[in-house]
Amino acid sequence: MSSSSKRKITATMMVAATCAIAIAVGLAAQQRRAVASQPKDKVVFTNPGEKPLKSIKTPVQVPTTKVVERKVKQVPKVDVVFVLDTTGSMGGLIAGAKKKIWAIANQIVSGQPRPDVRLGLIGYRDRGDDYITKRYDLTEDIDDVYARLKRFRAGGGGDTPEHVNRALRDAVRKMSWRQGQDVLRLVFLVGDAPPHEGRDGLYSSKLAKEAAEKGIAINAVRCGSMSTTARTWTRIAKLSGGMYASIRQDGAMVAVKTPMDKKLRDLNMELSGTILPTGRAEVKAAARRRVTMNSAMSAEVQAESAKYRTSSGKLDSADLLDGLAKGKDLNDFEEDELPAPVAAMPKAARKGYVAGVASKRARIKNKIRTLSKERAAYVKAKRPTRADRSFDDTIEAALKKQGAKIGVAY
């Protein structure tokens, strides 16, 4: 065989070998793809016509996703209605309550975790007086509660029983109590005379039981020393799940002036300057009236107001920043509902302006927190020692005992 023929045969064999290798590689790749495409836990054949090598058991890989449960923070709620005897003998207590209403609000909001607070007010007298009851529904605007309390004047009465049961009926049936297991519902019944039992078909025991069924505890606070009132008040408190207390006729409340009051007053007024009223025209007007009235309060009352506004995070129910804190957005408001300075500027500038106001408010609040701590220490040191329990002492005792129902510690 010639050398050229040998070279041709060698080349042919090399080509054949190369093809065989390529075919083998291709078959191997095809086999791998076939195995990969088989359903899990199925028998796999390596080549057509062959018996199965074995049953391939491939564990099923279930993708796991860590489920993170987002717990919505439930804020405890406290609704308190003050039911006050406003007849002539109650002038001292009413005067004290006017001075202390913001301090009382601070007591209520001081719980931990901090509760969302609303207050309501009912004044009562008797038939033949200027009114039997005056009812002001629960609200988060303590400025409104203060304004209504300021309008109360002691007068009327004269005979011993008063129409206490009409006031209790209004408190139990006509106030907009919030519902739920996280709501503490309290009534503070404050008076010095017993009720007319049976008048208008109303009985204090039945009303107390009805209150208990609705989860409303009546804390009955007797002013003065009338024994018939003590017996009735004790029964009302017991049947409703509340507590009974007896205080001096004038309530024994003491408001202490401090060196921090004027500075806190100034900061409180600066805080009022950050309120941006929203809503319909009448809603905005009501917010402006509250600001005006708040600014006219005495320095020591404004000091308590500043503390409450800072602690509760609430300045006014119509305030834009309060609304945004509750989850609203600027775009949720119609143009005529926006605060005047916000509506007057281009839309692109609004968020920046609001953020600037919020930042200013935060700085003011920080100053108020610092001064309020100093003021609290001063008041504690200067408060006169009393043998008698005061009205605000009674409120504190009730909160400590009853706040535990919703997990709030006082």
GITARA-V591133 format. One record per residue. N is the residue number from 0. SS is DSSP state (hx for helix, st for strand, lp for the rest). D_FIRST is the distance of its C-alpha to the first C-alpha in Angstrom with 1 decimal. Layout:
N;SS;D_FIRST / N;SS;D_FIRST
This chain:
0;lp;0.0 / 1;lp;3.7 / 2;hx;6.5 / 3;hx;8.2 / 4;hx;6.4 / 5;hx;6.9 / 6;hx;10.3 / 7;hx;11.1 / 8;hx;10.6 / 9;hx;12.6 / 10;hx;15.2 / 11;hx;15.6 / 12;hx;16.3 / 13;hx;18.7 / 14;hx;20.5 / 15;hx;20.9 / 16;hx;22.2 / 17;hx;24.6 / 18;hx;25.9 / 19;hx;26.4 / 20;hx;28.4 / 21;hx;30.4 / 22;hx;31.2 / 23;hx;32.3 / 24;hx;34.5 / 25;hx;35.9 / 26;hx;36.8 / 27;hx;38.4 / 28;hx;40.5 / 29;hx;41.5 / 30;hx;42.6 / 31;hx;44.7 / 32;hx;46.3 / 33;hx;47.1 / 34;hx;48.7 / 35;hx;50.7 / 36;hx;52.0 / 37;lp;53.2 / 38;lp;57.0 / 39;lp;58.4 / 40;lp;58.7 / 41;lp;56.3 / 42;st;53.4 / 43;lp;50.0 / 44;lp;46.8 / 45;lp;43.5 / 46;lp;41.3 / 47;lp;42.2 / 48;lp;42.9 / 49;lp;43.2 / 50;lp;46.5 / 51;lp;48.4 / 52;lp;47.8 / 53;lp;51.4 / 54;st;54.3 / 55;lp;54.1 / 56;lp;57.6 / 57;lp;57.9 / 58;lp;61.4 / 59;lp;62.9 / 60;lp;63.7 / 61;lp;67.0 / 62;lp;67.8 / 63;lp;71.1 / 64;lp;73.5 / 65;lp;76.4 / 66;lp;79.5 / 67;lp;82.1 / 68;lp;85.6 / 69;lp;87.7 / 70;lp;91.2 / 71;lp;93.8 / 72;lp;96.5 / 73;lp;99.7 / 74;lp;102.7 / 75;lp;105.9 / 76;st;108.8 / 77;st;112.5 / 78;st;115.1 / 79;st;118.7 / 80;st;121.8 / 81;st;125.1 / 82;st;128.1 / 83;st;131.2 / 84;st;134.9 / 85;lp;136.2 / 86;lp;139.9 / 87;hx;142.5 / 88;hx;142.2 / 89;hx;138.5 / 90;hx;138.9 / 91;hx;137.9 / 92;hx;134.7 / 93;hx;133.7 / 94;hx;134.4 / 95;hx;132.2 / 96;hx;129.4 / 97;hx;129.3 / 98;hx;128.8 / 99;hx;126.3 / 100;hx;124.1 / 101;hx;121.2 / 102;hx;121.5 / 103;hx;121.4 / 104;hx;118.3 / 105;hx;116.8 / 106;hx;117.6 / 107;hx;115.9 / 108;hx;112.7 / 109;lp;112.4 / 110;lp;110.8 / 111;st;107.3 / 112;lp;105.0 / 113;lp;106.9 / 114;lp;108.2 / 115;st;108.5 / 116;st;112.3 / 117;st;114.6 / 118;st;118.4 / 119;st;121.1 / 120;st;124.8 / 121;st;127.8 / 122;st;131.4 / 123;st;134.1 / 124;lp;137.9 / 125;lp;140.1 / 126;lp;141.8 / 127;lp;144.3 / 128;lp;142.4 / 129;lp;140.5 / 130;lp;137.4 / 131;lp;136.4 / 132;st;132.7 / 133;st;130.6 / 134;st;126.9 / 135;st;124.0 / 136;st;120.6 / 137;st;117.8 / 138;st;116.1 / 139;lp;113.7 / 140;lp;115.9 / 141;hx;118.4 / 142;hx;120.1 / 143;hx;121.3 / 144;hx;122.5 / 145;hx;124.4 / 146;hx;126.0 / 147;hx;127.1 / 148;hx;128.5 / 149;hx;130.4 / 150;hx;132.2 / 151;lp;133.5 / 152;lp;137.1 / 153;lp;139.1 / 154;lp;141.9 / 155;lp;143.5 / 156;lp;143.8 / 157;lp;147.2 / 158;lp;147.1 / 159;lp;145.1 / 160;lp;142.3 / 161;st;139.7 / 162;lp;137.2 / 163;hx;134.5 / 164;hx;132.9 / 165;hx;132.4 / 166;hx;130.4 / 167;hx;128.4 / 168;hx;127.7 / 169;hx;126.4 / 170;hx;124.3 / 171;hx;122.7 / 172;hx;122.3 / 173;lp;122.2 / 174;lp;120.0 / 175;lp;116.3 / 176;lp;115.0 / 177;lp;111.2 / 178;lp;109.7 / 179;lp;107.1 / 180;lp;106.8 / 181;lp;106.3 / 182;st;109.7 / 183;st;112.8 / 184;st;115.8 / 185;st;119.2 / 186;st;122.7 / 187;st;125.3 / 188;st;128.7 / 189;st;131.4 / 190;st;135.1 / 191;lp;138.4 / 192;lp;139.9 / 193;lp;138.9 / 194;st;137.9 / 195;lp;140.0 / 196;lp;138.5 / 197;lp;138.3 / 198;hx;139.0 / 199;hx;136.9 / 200;hx;135.6 / 201;lp;133.7 / 202;lp;133.7 / 203;hx;132.1 / 204;hx;130.8 / 205;hx;129.0 / 206;hx;127.5 / 207;hx;126.3 / 208;hx;124.6 / 209;hx;123.0 / 210;hx;121.7 / 211;hx;120.2 / 212;hx;118.4 / 213;lp;116.9 / 214;lp;115.9 / 215;st;118.6 / 216;st;120.5 / 217;st;124.0 / 218;st;125.2 / 219;st;129.0 / 220;st;130.7 / 221;st;134.5 / 222;st;136.5 / 223;lp;139.9 / 224;lp;141.6 / 225;lp;142.4 / 226;hx;141.9 / 227;hx;141.4 / 228;hx;138.5 / 229;hx;137.0 / 230;hx;137.1 / 231;hx;135.5 / 232;hx;132.9 / 233;hx;131.9 / 234;hx;131.5 / 235;hx;129.4 / 236;hx;127.1 / 237;hx;126.6 / 238;hx;126.0 / 239;hx;123.4 / 240;lp;121.5 / 241;lp;122.9 / 242;lp;125.2 / 243;st;128.9 / 244;st;130.4 / 245;st;133.7 / 246;st;134.3 / 247;lp;137.3 / 248;lp;138.8 / 249;lp;137.3 / 250;lp;133.8 / 251;lp;134.2 / 252;lp;131.3 / 253;lp;131.2 / 254;lp;129.3 / 255;lp;128.7 / 256;lp;128.5 / 257;lp;126.1 / 258;lp;125.3 / 259;lp;121.9 / 260;hx;123.3 / 261;hx;123.7 / 262;hx;120.2 / 263;hx;118.7 / 264;hx;120.8 / 265;hx;119.3 / 266;hx;115.8 / 267;hx;116.6 / 268;hx;117.6 / 269;hx;114.5 / 270;hx;112.6 / 271;hx;114.5 / 272;lp;113.3 / 273;lp;109.7 / 274;lp;110.5 / 275;lp;108.9 / 276;st;110.6 / 277;lp;108.6 / 278;lp;109.4 / 279;lp;112.1 / 280;hx;115.0 / 281;hx;117.4 / 282;hx;114.9 / 283;hx;114.4 / 284;hx;118.2 / 285;hx;118.7 / 286;hx;116.2 / 287;hx;118.0 / 288;hx;121.3 / 289;hx;119.9 / 290;hx;118.8 / 291;hx;122.3 / 292;hx;124.0 / 293;hx;121.7 / 294;hx;122.5 / 295;lp;126.2 / 296;lp;126.2 / 297;lp;127.7 / 298;hx;125.6 / 299;hx;125.5 / 300;hx;124.4 / 301;hx;121.7 / 302;hx;120.5 / 303;hx;119.9 / 304;hx;118.4 / 305;hx;115.9 / 306;hx;114.8 / 307;hx;114.4 / 308;hx;112.4 / 309;hx;110.1 / 310;hx;109.7 / 311;hx;109.3 / 312;lp;107.1 / 313;lp;109.4 / 314;lp;111.5 / 315;lp;112.1 / 316;lp;110.8 / 317;lp;110.3 / 318;st;108.5 / 319;hx;105.1 / 320;hx;103.6 / 321;hx;104.9 / 322;hx;103.3 / 323;hx;99.9 / 324;hx;100.1 / 325;lp;100.4 / 326;lp;97.2 / 327;lp;98.4 / 328;lp;96.6 / 329;hx;98.2 / 330;hx;96.7 / 331;hx;98.7 / 332;lp;101.9 / 333;lp;103.2 / 334;hx;104.2 / 335;hx;107.9 / 336;hx;107.4 / 337;lp;105.9 / 338;lp;108.1 / 339;hx;109.7 / 340;hx;107.9 / 341;hx;104.5 / 342;hx;105.0 / 343;lp;106.1 / 344;lp;102.8 / 345;lp;99.4 / 346;hx;97.2 / 347;hx;94.6 / 348;hx;97.3 / 349;hx;98.8 / 350;hx;96.5 / 351;hx;96.9 / 352;hx;100.6 / 353;hx;100.9 / 354;hx;98.6 / 355;hx;101.0 / 356;hx;104.0 / 357;hx;102.3 / 358;hx;101.6 / 359;hx;105.2 / 360;hx;106.4 / 361;hx;104.2 / 362;hx;105.7 / 363;hx;109.2 / 364;hx;108.6 / 365;hx;107.3 / 366;hx;110.6 / 367;hx;112.6 / 368;hx;110.8 / 369;hx;111.7 / 370;hx;115.4 / 371;hx;115.8 / 372;hx;114.8 / 373;hx;117.5 / 374;hx;120.0 / 375;hx;119.3 / 376;hx;120.0 / 377;hx;123.2 / 378;hx;124.5 / 379;hx;123.8 / 380;hx;125.8 / 381;hx;128.7 / 382;lp;129.0 / 383;lp;132.4 / 384;lp;132.7 / 385;lp;133.8 / 386;lp;135.3 / 387;lp;134.8 / 388;lp;131.5 / 389;lp;130.7 / 390;hx;129.0 / 391;hx;125.8 / 392;hx;125.8 / 393;hx;126.0 / 394;hx;123.0 / 395;hx;121.0 / 396;hx;121.9 / 397;hx;120.9 / 398;hx;117.6 / 399;hx;116.7 / 400;hx;117.6 / 401;hx;116.1 / 402;hx;113.1 / 403;hx;111.2 / 404;hx;111.1 / 405;hx;108.3 / 406;lp;106.9 / 407;lp;108.7 / 408;st;110.4 / 409;lp;113.5
